[in-house]
Amino acid sequence: MSDNLQQLSDGYRRLVNNLDAQREAIATAADWFVQSILKGRLVHLFGAGHSRILVEEMWPRYGSFPGFHPIVELSLTFHNQVVGANGQRQAMFLEQSSGLAARIMRNFQLSQDDRALVISSSGCNIVTIEMAEQFKMQKIPVVALVSLAHCEASTSHHTDGVKLTDFADLVLDTGAPRGDAMIEIEGLPTPVSPASTIGGCMIINAIKCEVAQRLVDAGQPPPVLTASNVIAAEESARLFEAAYDEHARRISKLFANLGA
């Protein structure tokens, strides 16, 4: 194994250790989330930029289940073009646009029985901070998932200097270092290979399995999206339909009395 790959392997081990160190906080997040799901409500998920990956890691994908509401704005997350129309410059500009969060939230009728998970590696982008602020204004508990070392070393773009963590009732840490990238290469002045997605996905899946356990313990096992090579094709199809139907029923509550 090259020195670079050894650095990467060691870095991933640190992320696992970081996960282990947050068992209590992860259990608390799961407790909060399952309270909402058992009441027929939703856990709202928001992330801009590459934090979108962690939103989609929670739901919907194999090994996932309904009860979560992914809020993903393409204008903030569509990176494929890189430059030109729908390019990265515009997305990064919109991340720092005050007022956008309020317009996003105007689409939904929320409840104090809801919960929120807001994700940002730096915790310093305006739209993400204001999304957390919007949830707090409606008395919805907020869990923030950030890279603490990166967040603490970063400067907020918010005019008040606040960060996502200032609006969080609970903070979880991806374990990524300052600047996110982990690997130092000789002859290259800047590091490569970011860690926040790997560390964040571990946190997301830790929460997911803890929520699933609590739902089973409560006698309400969720319909989990499961591949047909694990169970019979007919049962796999049934679970997909059941999970999507359940999501539709829950999501419909966000629009039923909107503007009334």
N, C-alpha and C positions, 0 to 999 in steps of 0.2 A: 504494500500500500504506500503511495507517495505521501510526502509530508502534507500536501494539501488535503488529501483524502483523510489523513489522520486527524488534521484540524477539524474537518467537517464531522467526522465520527465523534470526536471529543465534544464538539459543540452540540450535537444532537443528544449526547448523554447528559449534558448540562440542562437541556430542555426537559428531558425526562425527570431529572432531579427537581427542577422547578415545578413540574406538574405534581410530583409527590408532596412537595412542601405546601401545596395549596388545597389539600384534601378537605380541610374544614370549610374554606371559602367556597369550594366547588359544591360541597354538600348544602351549604346555605343557599346558593343560587338555585340548586335543584329543588330545594324545599319551596322557595318562592315561586318557581315556575310551575311546579306541579299543583300548587294551590289554584293558580289561574286555570290550568288545563282541566282540573276536576270540576271547576265551575262552568265549564263549557266556553271559556274565554280563550284568549291567545297571548302568547309571548311574542312581542314585536321585535324584529331583528333589523338593525340598520347598520350599514357600512358603506362608505364611499371608497373609490379607488380600488386597490387590491383587497381591501377589507371585505369587498363583495364575496370573495372566495369563501370566507368564513361563514357568511350568511347562508350561502348555498350548501355549505358542509352540514349545517344543522338540518335543513329541509328545503327541497325534497331530493333525496338520493337514497340509494340502497342502504338498508340498515337504519332508516329514519322513519318518523311517524308524525301524524298531524298534531297540531297544538301550537305551531309556530307560524308567524306571519312575516315572511321575508319582504322587506321594503328595499328594493334596489332600483335606483334611478339610472337609466342607460346613459343619460347625459353626464353622469359622474363616474361611470364604470366601464364604458365601452372603449377599450384601449386598442382594439385591433388595427384601427386606421393609423395610429401613432401620430401622423401629421395630416394636414389637410382638413376637409370636412369631418366633423366628429373626432377631431384629433385630441391628443393628450393635453396640449396647451389650453384648450377650451375647458376640458374636464377639470384641470387643476385650477383654472380661474374660477369656475363655478363652485368649487369646494370652499372658496374664500368669499362667497357671496352671501351677505347677511340677508335674511328674509326668505331664503329658499326653503328652509326647513318648515317654516310656518305654512307655506303654500303646499308642501308635500302633505303635512299633517291635516290640512283642510279637507282632504279626501276621506277621512276616517272618523267615525263616531266611536270614541274610546270609552273605557270604563275603568273605574278604580280597581276593579278585579283583574285588569290586565297587568302584565309585567313587560319590561323592556330590557333587551340586551343591545347595547350600542358599542360598536367596534371601531377602533382607530389605533393604528400603531403609535402615532405621535400624540394623539389626544389633543391636537392643537388646531385642527382645521375647523373653520367657522361653522360649516353646515352640520358637521357631526356634533359639535358643542351645542348648537342651537336645537338639534333634534333631541338631545338629552334634556335640555332646558324645557322644551315643549312637553315632554313626558312628565317632568317634575311639576310643571304648572297644572297638570291634570291629576296630580297626586298618585302617579304610577311609579312604583319602585324601579330604579334603574341599576342594572349591572353594567359596568364598563369593562371592556376587555381591551387593554392597551399593552404596549411594551414599556414597562415602567422606566427602565434605564433610558430608553429613547425619549419617552415623554418628559422625564425630569430634565433632560439635557436640551430640550427643544423650547422654542419661544412661541407662545400662543399668537395666532393671527387675530384673535378676538380683541376688539377695542378695549375691553375691560381687563384683558390679560388673563382671563380665566381659561381653564382647560376642561376637557371632558371629565376628568376625575373630580372636578369641583361640583359636578351635578350628579355624581354617582353615590348610591347607597352602599354599593359593594364594588370593589375593584379587583379584577383578575389580571394576571400578568402573563403575557406570552413567553417571557423569558429571553426575548431577543435583546441584543446589545444596543448601545448607542449607535445610531446610524443604520441599524438593522443587519447589515452585512457582517458575516462572521469570519471570512477567510482572508488572511494577509498573504499576498503572493510577492515573492522577491522580484523587484524590478517594476512593480506596479504600485503607485503611490496611494491608491484607494482600494478598500476591501471589496470582495464580491460574495455572492451567495447569501441572500437574506434569510433570516431565521423566523420572522414573525408569522409567516403562513404555517410553517411546520409546528411551531409552538402553539399557535392559535388553534390549529386543527385538533391538536391533542386536548386542549382545554374544552373545545366544543364537544368532542366525542366523550370526554369524561362527564360533562354535564348531561349529555344525551343518555348515557347508560344509567346515570343516577336517577334521572327523571323516569326512565322506563321502569327501573326497579320499584320506584315509589308508586307508579301507576299499577303495576302488578300487585303490589302489597295492598293497594286500595281496592282491589277487585275489578279494576278497569284496565286490563292489558290493552295496549294500543295496537292498531293494525299497522304492522311494520312492512315497508316496501322491501320485498325479498325476491331474490333471483330464482328463476325456475330450475336452475341447476342445484339449488339447495332444497327446495320443496317441489312438489308436483306442479306442473305448468298451470293446471286449473286453479290450484290454491294460490299460486303466485299472482295470477290474473285477478282472482277474487280480492286478494289483499290490496293490490294496486287500486282497484275500483273503490273498495271500501275506504281506503286512506284518502283518496281524492274527494270522495263524497263527503267524508267527515271534514276535510279542509274547507270544502265549499259551504257546508252548513255553518261552520265557525266564522268564516270570512264574511258571510252574508250579514252577520250582525253588525259589522262595521259600517254598513251602508243603509240599514233598515230605517233609521230615523235621522239620517244625515240632513242637517239644515232645518229640522223641525223646530 
